Amino acid sequence: MPFPENTPPPPSEPDFAGFPTGHGPADVAAPPADGRPLTRTRWARHLFRRFERPAPSAPRTAALHIGLFLLTLITTTLAGIELTQAQEEPLNWLPWRVFLLRGPALWAELQRGLWFAVPFLGVLTVHEFGHYFTARYNRVRTSLPYYIPFPMGLGTFGAIIRIRERIFSRREFFDIGLAGPLAGFVVAVGVLIYGFTHLPPLDYLFAVHPDYAQYGADYARHVYPAGSSGGYTLARPLLYRWLETALADPARLPHVNELLHYPVLLAGALSLFFTALNLLPLGQLDGGHILYGLLGPGRFNRLVLVLFVGFIFYAGLGLFSVRDDWQSWAYAAPVYAGYLALIFWRVLPRPRQGLLLAAGIWGAQVACTAVWPAAVGNPGWLLFGLLLGRLTGIYHPPAPDERPLSRGRKLLGWVMVAIFVVCFTPSPIK
């Protein structure tokens, strides 16, 4: 995330004739009318008081953070209820009708949802407080986490903290960026270990899908025959597969298409995905801070362009092919061309260079699908690419203190790169 400049006003200076006096286009506010000489310092302080918003009170701030957390706890609990039901579409609106129930029926539903909400929000909370406490340790002012509720799907878009002042050293960027995903990763692994060692018997799944009971433990062969792709599949990264093989009882292990109905495993798998998402080595994501700390601004900003081009190339691969009919090209091609132009417009020093790069990526995608028709990317990443390309930016700002990291930090940084590899999946949902 971008960090604001917090340079204090200079010490007292003599009068300066070229300063605005309320009669020119540069003036944005009337000067103080107390008869004293107008200096640069007094003018800066006047503008500061004129335009800075007053800080909210401590009770109001606490109410905002606690309120967002409680609302997100409610939405993720409802998401857990919805996901553990027998359904074909997992991205439904949250089942607010649950609150019409009373007594034991209501508590039974809420308890089922909390088995997803508590571990999932627990990982997100530990992640954000990893950033928070590391920032405070380095005397960098930061906010408490802002939780983001959402009325469908998983019930949340995660949580964020706000860095309230500039970070001055590469080491601080590295430490603050690394602390969150490392702390969240440790808790996510713990969640998965618990989930794999406490799998319920198959009767639990048969209560969700009563029609599976007639097949017994061999239900997957009948419900999902070879070559069938029925239902949604949550991709399992390498680390998930290793823990599954090492810890899970094969007789109780659910078919991959039924993972959505196992809230603890679902929370652990999603936590690995969000850890990997934050560790993408792009822009000012946590992974960008880490790789910037390892490589420095020059090498990082040269490498990140290559990574971003590869990211967008994969995301849009297979959207257009020479085998498509003319209607697909006529209606969809202008939209995609505008998208590529939008995100690459400012990536290179000159807009024309960015447009040529966008055209080259599109041409390479079409050529690749012409040679390998089965090559398909994941269009879901295009939205994320838009956020990176237009909002946060793909490059990393330099720090005033660019001293290299210590050997121990460099080792830990490359460990985080390895964690990204074992947690990341290019297509998280199929």
C-alpha positions in Angstrom: 0.0 0.0 0.0 1.3 3.6 -0.6 2.7 5.3 2.4 2.1 9.1 3.0 4.8 11.6 3.4 4.9 13.0 6.9 7.5 15.7 6.6 7.2 18.3 9.5 7.1 22.0 8.6 10.4 23.7 8.6 11.6 25.8 11.5 10.7 29.5 11.6 11.8 31.4 8.5 11.8 35.0 7.5 9.1 36.7 5.5 9.0 35.7 1.9 7.5 38.0 -0.7 6.4 35.4 -3.2 3.9 33.7 -0.8 0.2 33.6 -1.8 -1.8 36.5 -0.4 -5.3 35.5 -1.3 -5.3 37.0 -4.8 -3.9 34.3 -7.0 -4.9 31.0 -8.4 -2.4 29.2 -6.1 -4.3 30.3 -3.1 -6.5 27.6 -1.6 -7.4 29.4 1.7 -7.4 32.9 3.0 -4.2 33.7 5.0 -4.5 34.2 8.8 -5.6 37.7 9.6 -4.0 38.4 12.9 -1.6 41.1 11.7 1.6 39.1 12.2 4.0 38.6 9.3 3.1 35.7 6.9 6.0 33.2 6.9 6.3 29.8 5.2 6.0 28.1 8.5 2.8 30.0 9.5 1.3 29.4 6.1 2.0 25.7 6.2 0.5 25.4 9.7 -2.5 27.4 8.7 -3.2 25.1 5.7 -2.6 22.1 7.9 -5.2 23.2 10.4 -7.5 24.3 7.6 -7.6 21.0 5.7 -6.7 18.1 8.0 -9.7 16.2 9.3 -9.9 16.0 13.1 -8.9 12.7 14.5 -11.9 10.6 15.5 -12.4 10.0 19.3 -11.0 6.8 20.8 -14.5 5.4 21.6 -15.7 6.1 18.1 -12.6 4.3 16.7 -13.0 1.3 19.0 -16.7 1.1 18.1 -15.9 1.1 14.4 -13.3 -1.7 14.6 -15.4 -3.9 17.0 -18.5 -3.3 15.0 -16.9 -4.4 11.7 -15.4 -7.5 13.5 -18.8 -8.5 14.9 -20.5 -8.0 11.6 -17.9 -10.0 9.8 -18.2 -12.7 12.4 -21.9 -12.9 11.7 -21.5 -12.9 7.9 -18.8 -15.6 8.0 -20.9 -17.7 10.4 -23.8 -17.5 7.9 -21.4 -18.4 5.1 -20.4 -21.5 7.1 -24.0 -22.5 7.4 -24.6 -22.0 3.7 -21.5 -23.9 2.6 -22.2 -27.0 4.7 -25.7 -27.4 3.2 -26.4 -29.7 0.2 -26.3 -27.2 -2.7 -25.0 -26.9 -6.2 -24.0 -23.2 -6.1 -21.6 -22.2 -3.2 -21.7 -18.5 -3.9 -25.2 -17.8 -2.8 -26.5 -14.9 -0.7 -26.1 -15.5 3.0 -29.0 -17.3 4.7 -30.3 -14.5 6.9 -33.5 -16.5 7.3 -31.6 -18.5 10.0 -32.4 -15.8 12.5 -36.1 -16.6 12.2 -35.3 -19.9 14.1 -35.6 -20.0 17.8 -34.0 -22.0 20.7 -32.0 -25.1 20.0 -32.7 -25.0 16.3 -31.0 -21.6 16.0 -28.1 -22.6 18.1 -27.5 -25.8 16.1 -27.3 -23.8 12.9 -25.0 -21.1 14.4 -22.7 -23.7 15.9 -22.3 -25.3 12.5 -21.4 -21.9 11.0 -19.0 -21.1 13.8 -16.9 -24.1 12.9 -16.0 -22.3 9.7 -16.0 -18.7 11.0 -13.8 -19.0 14.1 -10.8 -20.7 12.4 -11.1 -18.7 9.2 -11.4 -15.3 11.0 -8.7 -16.5 13.5 -6.2 -16.8 10.7 -7.1 -13.4 9.2 -6.9 -11.8 12.6 -3.5 -13.3 13.4 -2.3 -12.2 10.0 -3.3 -8.6 10.5 -2.0 -8.4 14.0 1.3 -9.7 12.8 1.5 -6.6 10.7 0.2 -4.4 13.5 2.5 -5.5 16.3 5.6 -5.5 14.0 4.7 -2.0 12.8 4.3 -0.8 16.4 7.6 -2.5 17.4 9.3 -0.4 14.7 7.4 2.7 15.9 5.4 3.0 12.7 1.9 4.3 13.4 -0.8 2.0 12.1 -4.5 1.3 12.6 -6.1 -1.7 14.1 -7.6 -4.2 11.5 -10.6 -3.1 9.5 -12.7 -6.3 8.8 -14.6 -6.3 5.5 -18.0 -8.1 5.7 -19.7 -9.3 2.5 -23.3 -10.5 2.1 -22.5 -13.6 0.0 -19.9 -16.3 -0.7 -17.4 -16.6 2.1 -19.0 -13.7 4.0 -15.9 -11.5 3.9 -13.3 -9.9 1.7 -10.7 -10.3 4.5 -9.2 -7.5 6.7 -6.7 -4.6 6.2 -4.7 -2.3 8.4 -3.7 1.3 7.5 -0.1 2.4 7.8 -0.4 6.0 8.9 3.1 7.3 8.2 5.9 6.7 5.9 8.2 3.6 6.3 11.8 4.8 6.2 13.9 1.7 5.7 14.0 -1.4 3.5 14.3 -3.5 6.7 11.0 -2.1 8.1 9.2 -2.7 4.8 10.5 -6.3 4.9 9.7 -7.0 8.6 6.2 -5.5 8.5 5.3 -7.2 5.2 6.6 -10.6 6.3 5.1 -10.7 9.8 1.5 -11.0 8.7 1.6 -13.9 6.2 4.1 -15.8 8.4 1.9 -15.6 11.5 -1.2 -16.4 9.5 0.6 -19.3 7.8 1.5 -20.9 11.2 -2.1 -20.7 12.4 -3.5 -22.0 9.0 -1.2 -25.1 9.3 -2.5 -25.7 12.8 -6.1 -25.4 11.6 -5.4 -28.0 8.8 -3.7 -30.4 11.3 -6.7 -30.2 13.5 -9.1 -30.7 10.6 -7.3 -33.8 9.2 -6.9 -35.4 12.7 -10.5 -34.8 13.7 -12.4 -35.8 10.5 -16.0 -36.9 11.3 -17.3 -40.3 10.2 -19.0 -40.6 6.8 -22.4 -40.4 8.6 -21.7 -36.7 8.7 -21.5 -36.4 4.9 -24.5 -38.7 4.5 -26.5 -36.3 6.7 -25.7 -33.6 4.2 -26.3 -35.8 1.1 -28.7 -38.6 2.2 -28.7 -40.1 -1.3 -25.0 -41.0 -0.9 -25.7 -43.4 2.0 -26.8 -46.2 -0.3 -23.3 -46.4 -1.8 -21.5 -46.4 1.6 -17.7 -45.6 1.6 -17.7 -46.1 -2.2 -20.0 -43.1 -2.8 -17.4 -41.1 -4.9 -17.2 -43.8 -7.6 -21.0 -43.6 -8.2 -21.6 -39.9 -7.6 -18.4 -38.7 -9.4 -17.6 -41.3 -12.1 -14.4 -41.0 -14.0 -14.3 -38.0 -16.3 -17.1 -36.3 -14.4 -16.6 -32.7 -13.2 -19.9 -32.3 -11.4 -19.8 -29.8 -8.5 -17.3 -27.2 -7.5 -13.7 -28.3 -6.7 -11.5 -26.3 -4.3 -8.0 -26.7 -5.5 -5.6 -28.3 -3.0 -2.1 -26.7 -3.0 1.0 -28.8 -2.4 1.1 -28.2 1.4 -2.5 -29.3 1.7 -1.8 -32.5 -0.1 1.2 -33.3 2.0 -0.7 -32.8 5.2 -3.7 -34.8 3.9 -1.4 -37.7 3.0 0.5 -37.6 6.3 -2.4 -37.1 8.7 -5.9 -37.9 7.3 -7.7 -41.3 7.8 -8.4 -42.4 4.2 -11.7 -44.0 5.3 -13.0 -40.6 6.5 -11.4 -38.3 4.0 -14.0 -36.6 1.8 -14.0 -36.5 -2.0 -12.5 -33.2 -3.2 -15.9 -32.0 -4.4 -17.3 -32.4 -0.9 -14.6 -30.3 0.8 -17.0 -27.3 1.0 -19.1 -29.3 3.6 -16.1 -29.7 6.0 -15.9 -26.3 7.6 -12.5 -26.7 9.4 -10.8 -28.1 6.3 -12.4 -25.4 4.2 -11.2 -22.7 6.6 -7.6 -24.1 6.4 -7.6 -24.5 2.7 -8.9 -20.9 2.2 -6.4 -19.6 4.7 -3.5 -21.1 2.6 -5.0 -19.5 -0.5 -5.2 -16.1 1.1 -1.7 -16.4 2.5 -0.5 -17.1 -1.0 -2.5 -14.3 -2.4 -0.8 -11.8 0.0 2.5 -13.3 -0.9 2.2 -12.6 -4.6 5.5 -10.8 -5.4 3.8 -7.8 -7.0 3.5 -4.1 -6.1 2.9 -3.4 -2.5 1.4 -6.7 -1.5 3.1 -8.5 1.4 5.1 -10.6 -1.1 6.1 -7.4 -2.9 7.5 -5.9 0.3 9.4 -9.2 1.0 10.9 -9.4 -2.5 11.7 -5.7 -2.5 13.6 -6.2 0.8 15.5 -9.1 -0.7 16.4 -7.5 -4.1 16.3 -3.7 -3.5 14.3 -1.2 -5.6 16.2 -1.5 -8.8 16.2 -5.2 -9.3 12.7 -5.6 -7.9 11.1 -3.0 -10.2 12.7 -4.6 -13.2 11.6 -8.1 -12.2 8.1 -7.1 -11.2 7.3 -6.0 -14.8 8.1 -9.5 -16.0 6.1 -11.1 -13.3 3.1 -8.9 -13.9 3.2 -9.5 -17.7 3.3 -13.3 -17.0 0.4 -12.9 -14.5 -1.9 -11.2 -17.0 -0.8 -13.5 -19.8 -1.9 -16.5 -17.8 -5.1 -14.8 -16.6 -6.4 -14.0 -20.1 -5.1 -17.2 -21.8 -7.8 -18.9 -23.7 -10.3 -16.0 -23.7 -9.8 -15.5 -27.5 -8.8 -18.0 -30.2 -8.6 -17.9 -33.9 -11.3 -20.6 -33.8 -13.8 -18.3 -32.2 -16.7 -16.9 -34.3 -16.9 -13.3 -35.4 -19.5 -12.4 -32.8 -17.1 -13.2 -29.9 -14.5 -11.0 -31.4 -16.9 -8.2 -32.3 -18.5 -7.9 -28.8 -15.9 -9.1 -26.4 -12.6 -8.0 -28.1 -13.1 -4.2 -27.6 -13.8 -4.8 -23.9 -10.6 -6.9 -23.4 -8.6 -4.5 -25.5 -9.8 -1.6 -23.3 -8.9 -3.6 -20.2 -5.3 -4.3 -21.3 -4.9 -0.7 -22.3 -6.1 0.5 -18.9 -3.8 -1.6 -16.8 -0.7 -1.2 -19.0 -1.2 2.5 -19.8 1.2 3.7 -17.0 3.3 0.6 -16.5 6.1 1.8 -18.9 7.5 5.3 -19.1 5.5 6.3 -22.1 1.8 5.4 -22.7 2.6 4.3 -26.3 5.1 1.7 -24.9 2.4 0.4 -22.6 -0.1 0.0 -25.4 2.4 -1.8 -27.5 3.1 -4.2 -24.6 -0.6 -4.8 -24.1 -1.0 -5.6 -27.9 2.0 -8.0 -27.7 0.5 -9.9 -24.7 -2.9 -10.3 -26.5 -1.2 -11.5 -29.7 0.9 -14.0 -27.7 -2.2 -15.3 -26.0 -4.0 -15.9 -29.3 -0.9 -17.5 -30.8 -0.5 -19.8 -27.8 -4.1 -21.0 -28.0 -3.7 -21.5 -31.8 -0.8 -23.9 -31.1 -2.1 -25.4 -27.9 -5.9 -25.3 -28.0 -6.3 -26.8 -24.5 -4.2 -24.0 -22.9 -6.5 -22.1 -20.6 -5.8 -19.6 -17.9 -8.0 -18.3 -15.1 -10.0 -15.1 -16.0 -10.8 -14.5 -12.4 -7.3 -13.1 -11.9 -8.1 -10.3 -14.4 -10.0 -8.4 -11.7 -7.0 -8.7 -9.4 -4.7 -7.5 -12.2 -6.9 -4.4 -12.6 -6.6 -3.6 -8.9 -2.8 -4.0 -9.1 -2.4 -2.2 -12.4 -4.6 0.8 -11.7 -5.0 1.2 -7.9 -2.0 0.0 -5.9 0.5 -0.1 -8.8 3.0 -2.9 -9.5 6.2 -1.1 -8.5 7.5 -0.5 -5.0 8.5 2.9 -3.8 12.1 3.3 -2.6 12.9 3.8 1.1 15.2 6.6 2.3 17.3 3.9 4.0 18.2 1.3 1.4 20.7 -0.7 3.4 20.6 -4.4 2.6 19.0 -6.9 4.9 21.0 -9.1 7.3 21.8 -12.7 6.4 19.1 -14.1 8.7 16.4 -11.9 7.2 17.4 -12.9 3.7 17.2 -16.6 4.7 13.7 -16.0 6.2 12.7 -14.1 3.1 13.5 -17.0 0.8 11.7 -19.3 3.2 8.6 -17.1 2.6 9.1 -17.5 -1.2 9.0 -21.3 -0.7 5.9 -21.0 1.5 4.2 -19.0 -1.4 5.1 -21.9 -3.8 3.6 -24.6 -1.6 0.4 -22.6 -0.8 -0.4 -21.1 -4.3 -2.7 -22.6 -6.9 -3.3 -20.8 -10.2 -6.9 -22.0 -10.3 -8.2 -22.0 -6.7 -11.8 -23.0 -7.7 -12.7 -25.2 -10.6 
